Amino acid sequence: MTDPDAESHDIIMGEVLELCREAGDRGDCPVAAVIVRDGLIIGRGSNKLATEGDPTAHAEVEAIRDAAHRAGSPDLSGATLCSAMEPCPMCAWAIEEAKIGRVVLDARHAGMRRTDYGNYPIEKLIAMTCSSLDVIDGVRVEDCEAARRAWKNWVEPPPSIGSVSAKH
């Protein structure tokens, strides 16, 4: 999908990348998300799985929790979620439940050869659940992939076809 807001998404992705750095510095996987509505950031989140010991503390879920708290409602209609990494199935459903209409993402699991996370581009999840979610990608892919690869626990998958066994 062509992005009519490419310049603003690039600026927001800068905020996402800063949150990624903060997550990595504290020992969490450097993935972050920001939610924007009406040109304003209404929610921020980063992965906190390692530091909080919560398997649901993914960046997108944390950003949705923050935005819903600030908005005083779980209905985030009209919002855009910008994420450094392609959302997992849990996060994709949370995006759907929050009524977020657009996702801007950069790094994709397949692009980083992380087939151990499954074979599910977000577009496949959208189709499987009969959702209607606009997806924009390619804003700052190299920066987001570099942030992920800089994580101390990153294991570079082999360039071979097939699955890898390490889940990081």
C-alpha positions as CSV (number, residue, x, y, z in Angstrom):
1,M,0.0,0.0,0.0
2,T,1.3,3.5,-0.9
3,D,1.9,5.6,2.2
4,P,0.6,9.1,1.9
5,D,2.1,9.9,5.3
6,A,5.6,8.6,4.7
7,E,7.4,11.6,6.1
8,S,5.5,11.6,9.4
9,H,5.9,7.8,9.6
10,D,9.7,8.2,9.3
11,I,9.6,10.7,12.2
12,I,7.5,8.4,14.3
13,M,9.9,5.5,13.5
14,G,12.7,7.5,14.9
15,E,10.8,7.5,18.2
16,V,10.2,3.7,17.9
17,L,13.9,3.2,17.3
18,E,14.8,5.2,20.4
19,L,12.4,3.0,22.4
20,C,14.1,0.0,20.9
21,R,17.5,1.2,22.1
22,E,16.1,1.7,25.6
23,A,14.7,-1.8,25.6
24,G,18.0,-3.3,24.5
25,D,19.9,-1.3,27.1
26,R,17.7,-2.7,29.9
27,G,18.1,-6.3,28.6
28,D,14.9,-6.7,26.7
29,C,14.6,-7.6,23.0
30,P,14.8,-4.3,21.2
31,V,11.3,-4.1,19.8
32,A,9.1,-1.1,20.3
33,A,5.8,0.4,19.1
34,V,4.2,3.8,19.1
35,I,0.5,4.6,18.6
36,V,-0.6,7.8,16.9
37,R,-4.0,9.3,16.5
38,D,-4.8,12.7,15.1
39,G,-1.1,13.5,14.7
40,L,-0.3,12.9,18.4
41,I,1.5,10.0,20.1
42,I,-1.1,8.5,22.4
43,G,0.8,5.3,23.4
44,R,4.3,4.0,23.7
45,G,5.5,0.5,24.4
46,S,8.6,-1.7,24.2
47,N,9.3,-5.3,24.8
48,K,9.5,-6.0,28.6
49,L,9.4,-9.8,28.5
50,A,12.8,-10.3,30.1
51,T,12.6,-7.5,32.7
52,E,9.0,-8.0,33.8
53,G,8.8,-11.8,33.3
54,D,5.5,-11.3,31.5
55,P,5.0,-13.4,28.3
56,T,2.4,-10.9,27.1
57,A,4.7,-7.8,27.5
58,H,5.3,-7.4,23.8
59,A,5.9,-3.9,22.4
60,E,2.6,-3.7,20.6
61,V,0.6,-4.9,23.6
62,E,2.4,-2.4,25.9
63,A,1.7,0.5,23.5
64,I,-2.0,-0.5,23.3
65,R,-2.2,-0.7,27.1
66,D,-0.6,2.7,27.4
67,A,-2.8,4.3,24.7
68,A,-6.0,2.7,26.1
69,H,-5.1,4.0,29.6
70,R,-4.4,7.5,28.3
71,A,-7.6,7.5,26.2
72,G,-9.7,6.1,29.0
73,S,-11.1,3.6,26.5
74,P,-10.0,0.3,24.9
75,D,-11.4,1.7,21.6
76,L,-8.5,3.2,19.6
77,S,-10.4,3.7,16.4
78,G,-8.6,6.0,14.0
79,A,-5.2,5.2,15.4
80,T,-2.1,4.0,13.7
81,L,0.3,1.6,15.4
82,C,4.0,1.9,14.3
83,S,6.2,-1.0,15.1
84,A,9.8,-1.9,14.6
85,M,8.9,-5.6,14.0
86,E,6.1,-7.4,12.4
87,P,3.5,-8.2,15.0
88,C,3.1,-11.7,16.3
89,P,-0.4,-13.4,16.2
90,M,-1.1,-12.3,19.8
91,C,-0.2,-8.7,19.1
92,A,-2.1,-8.7,15.8
93,W,-5.3,-9.8,17.6
94,A,-4.7,-7.1,20.3
95,I,-4.5,-4.6,17.4
96,E,-7.8,-5.9,16.0
97,E,-9.5,-5.8,19.5
98,A,-8.3,-2.2,20.0
99,K,-9.9,-1.3,16.6
100,I,-6.6,0.2,15.3
101,G,-7.0,0.7,11.6
102,R,-3.5,0.9,10.3
103,V,-0.1,-0.7,11.1
104,V,3.2,0.7,10.0
105,L,5.9,-1.8,10.4
106,D,9.5,-2.4,9.2
107,A,11.4,-5.5,10.0
108,R,9.6,-8.7,9.1
109,H,10.3,-12.2,10.5
110,A,10.7,-13.7,7.0
111,G,13.1,-10.9,5.9
112,M,15.3,-11.6,9.0
113,R,15.1,-15.4,8.2
114,R,13.3,-16.0,11.5
115,T,11.2,-18.9,10.3
116,D,11.2,-20.3,13.9
117,Y,8.6,-17.6,14.7
118,G,6.3,-19.2,12.1
119,N,5.3,-18.5,8.5
120,Y,2.8,-15.7,9.0
121,P,3.1,-12.4,7.4
122,I,0.6,-10.0,9.1
123,E,-1.4,-9.9,5.9
124,K,-2.0,-13.7,6.3
125,L,-3.3,-13.2,9.8
126,I,-5.5,-10.4,8.7
127,A,-7.0,-12.6,6.0
128,M,-7.5,-15.5,8.3
129,T,-9.4,-13.4,10.8
130,C,-11.4,-11.5,8.2
131,S,-10.1,-8.3,9.7
132,S,-9.6,-5.0,7.9
133,L,-6.3,-3.5,8.7
134,D,-4.1,-1.3,6.4
135,V,-0.5,-2.3,6.5
136,I,2.3,0.0,5.5
137,D,5.9,-1.2,5.5
138,G,9.4,-0.3,4.3
139,V,9.8,3.0,6.3
140,R,13.1,2.3,8.0
141,V,13.6,-1.5,7.5
142,E,17.5,-1.4,7.7
143,D,17.5,0.6,10.9
144,C,14.9,-1.7,12.6
145,E,16.7,-4.8,11.5
146,A,20.0,-3.4,12.7
147,A,18.5,-2.6,16.1
148,R,17.2,-6.2,16.4
149,R,20.6,-7.7,15.3
150,A,22.4,-5.5,17.9
151,W,20.6,-7.3,20.7
152,K,23.0,-9.3,22.9
153,N,20.8,-12.4,22.6
154,W,20.4,-12.2,18.8
155,V,21.3,-15.4,17.0
156,E,21.8,-14.9,13.3
157,P,19.8,-17.6,11.4
158,P,21.8,-19.6,8.9
159,P,21.2,-18.5,5.2
160,S,19.9,-22.0,4.4
161,I,16.3,-22.8,3.6
162,G,14.3,-24.3,6.4
163,S,13.7,-23.6,10.0
164,V,16.2,-22.5,12.7
165,S,16.0,-23.9,16.2
166,A,16.9,-20.9,18.4
167,K,14.0,-18.6,19.5
168,H,15.4,-15.2,20.2
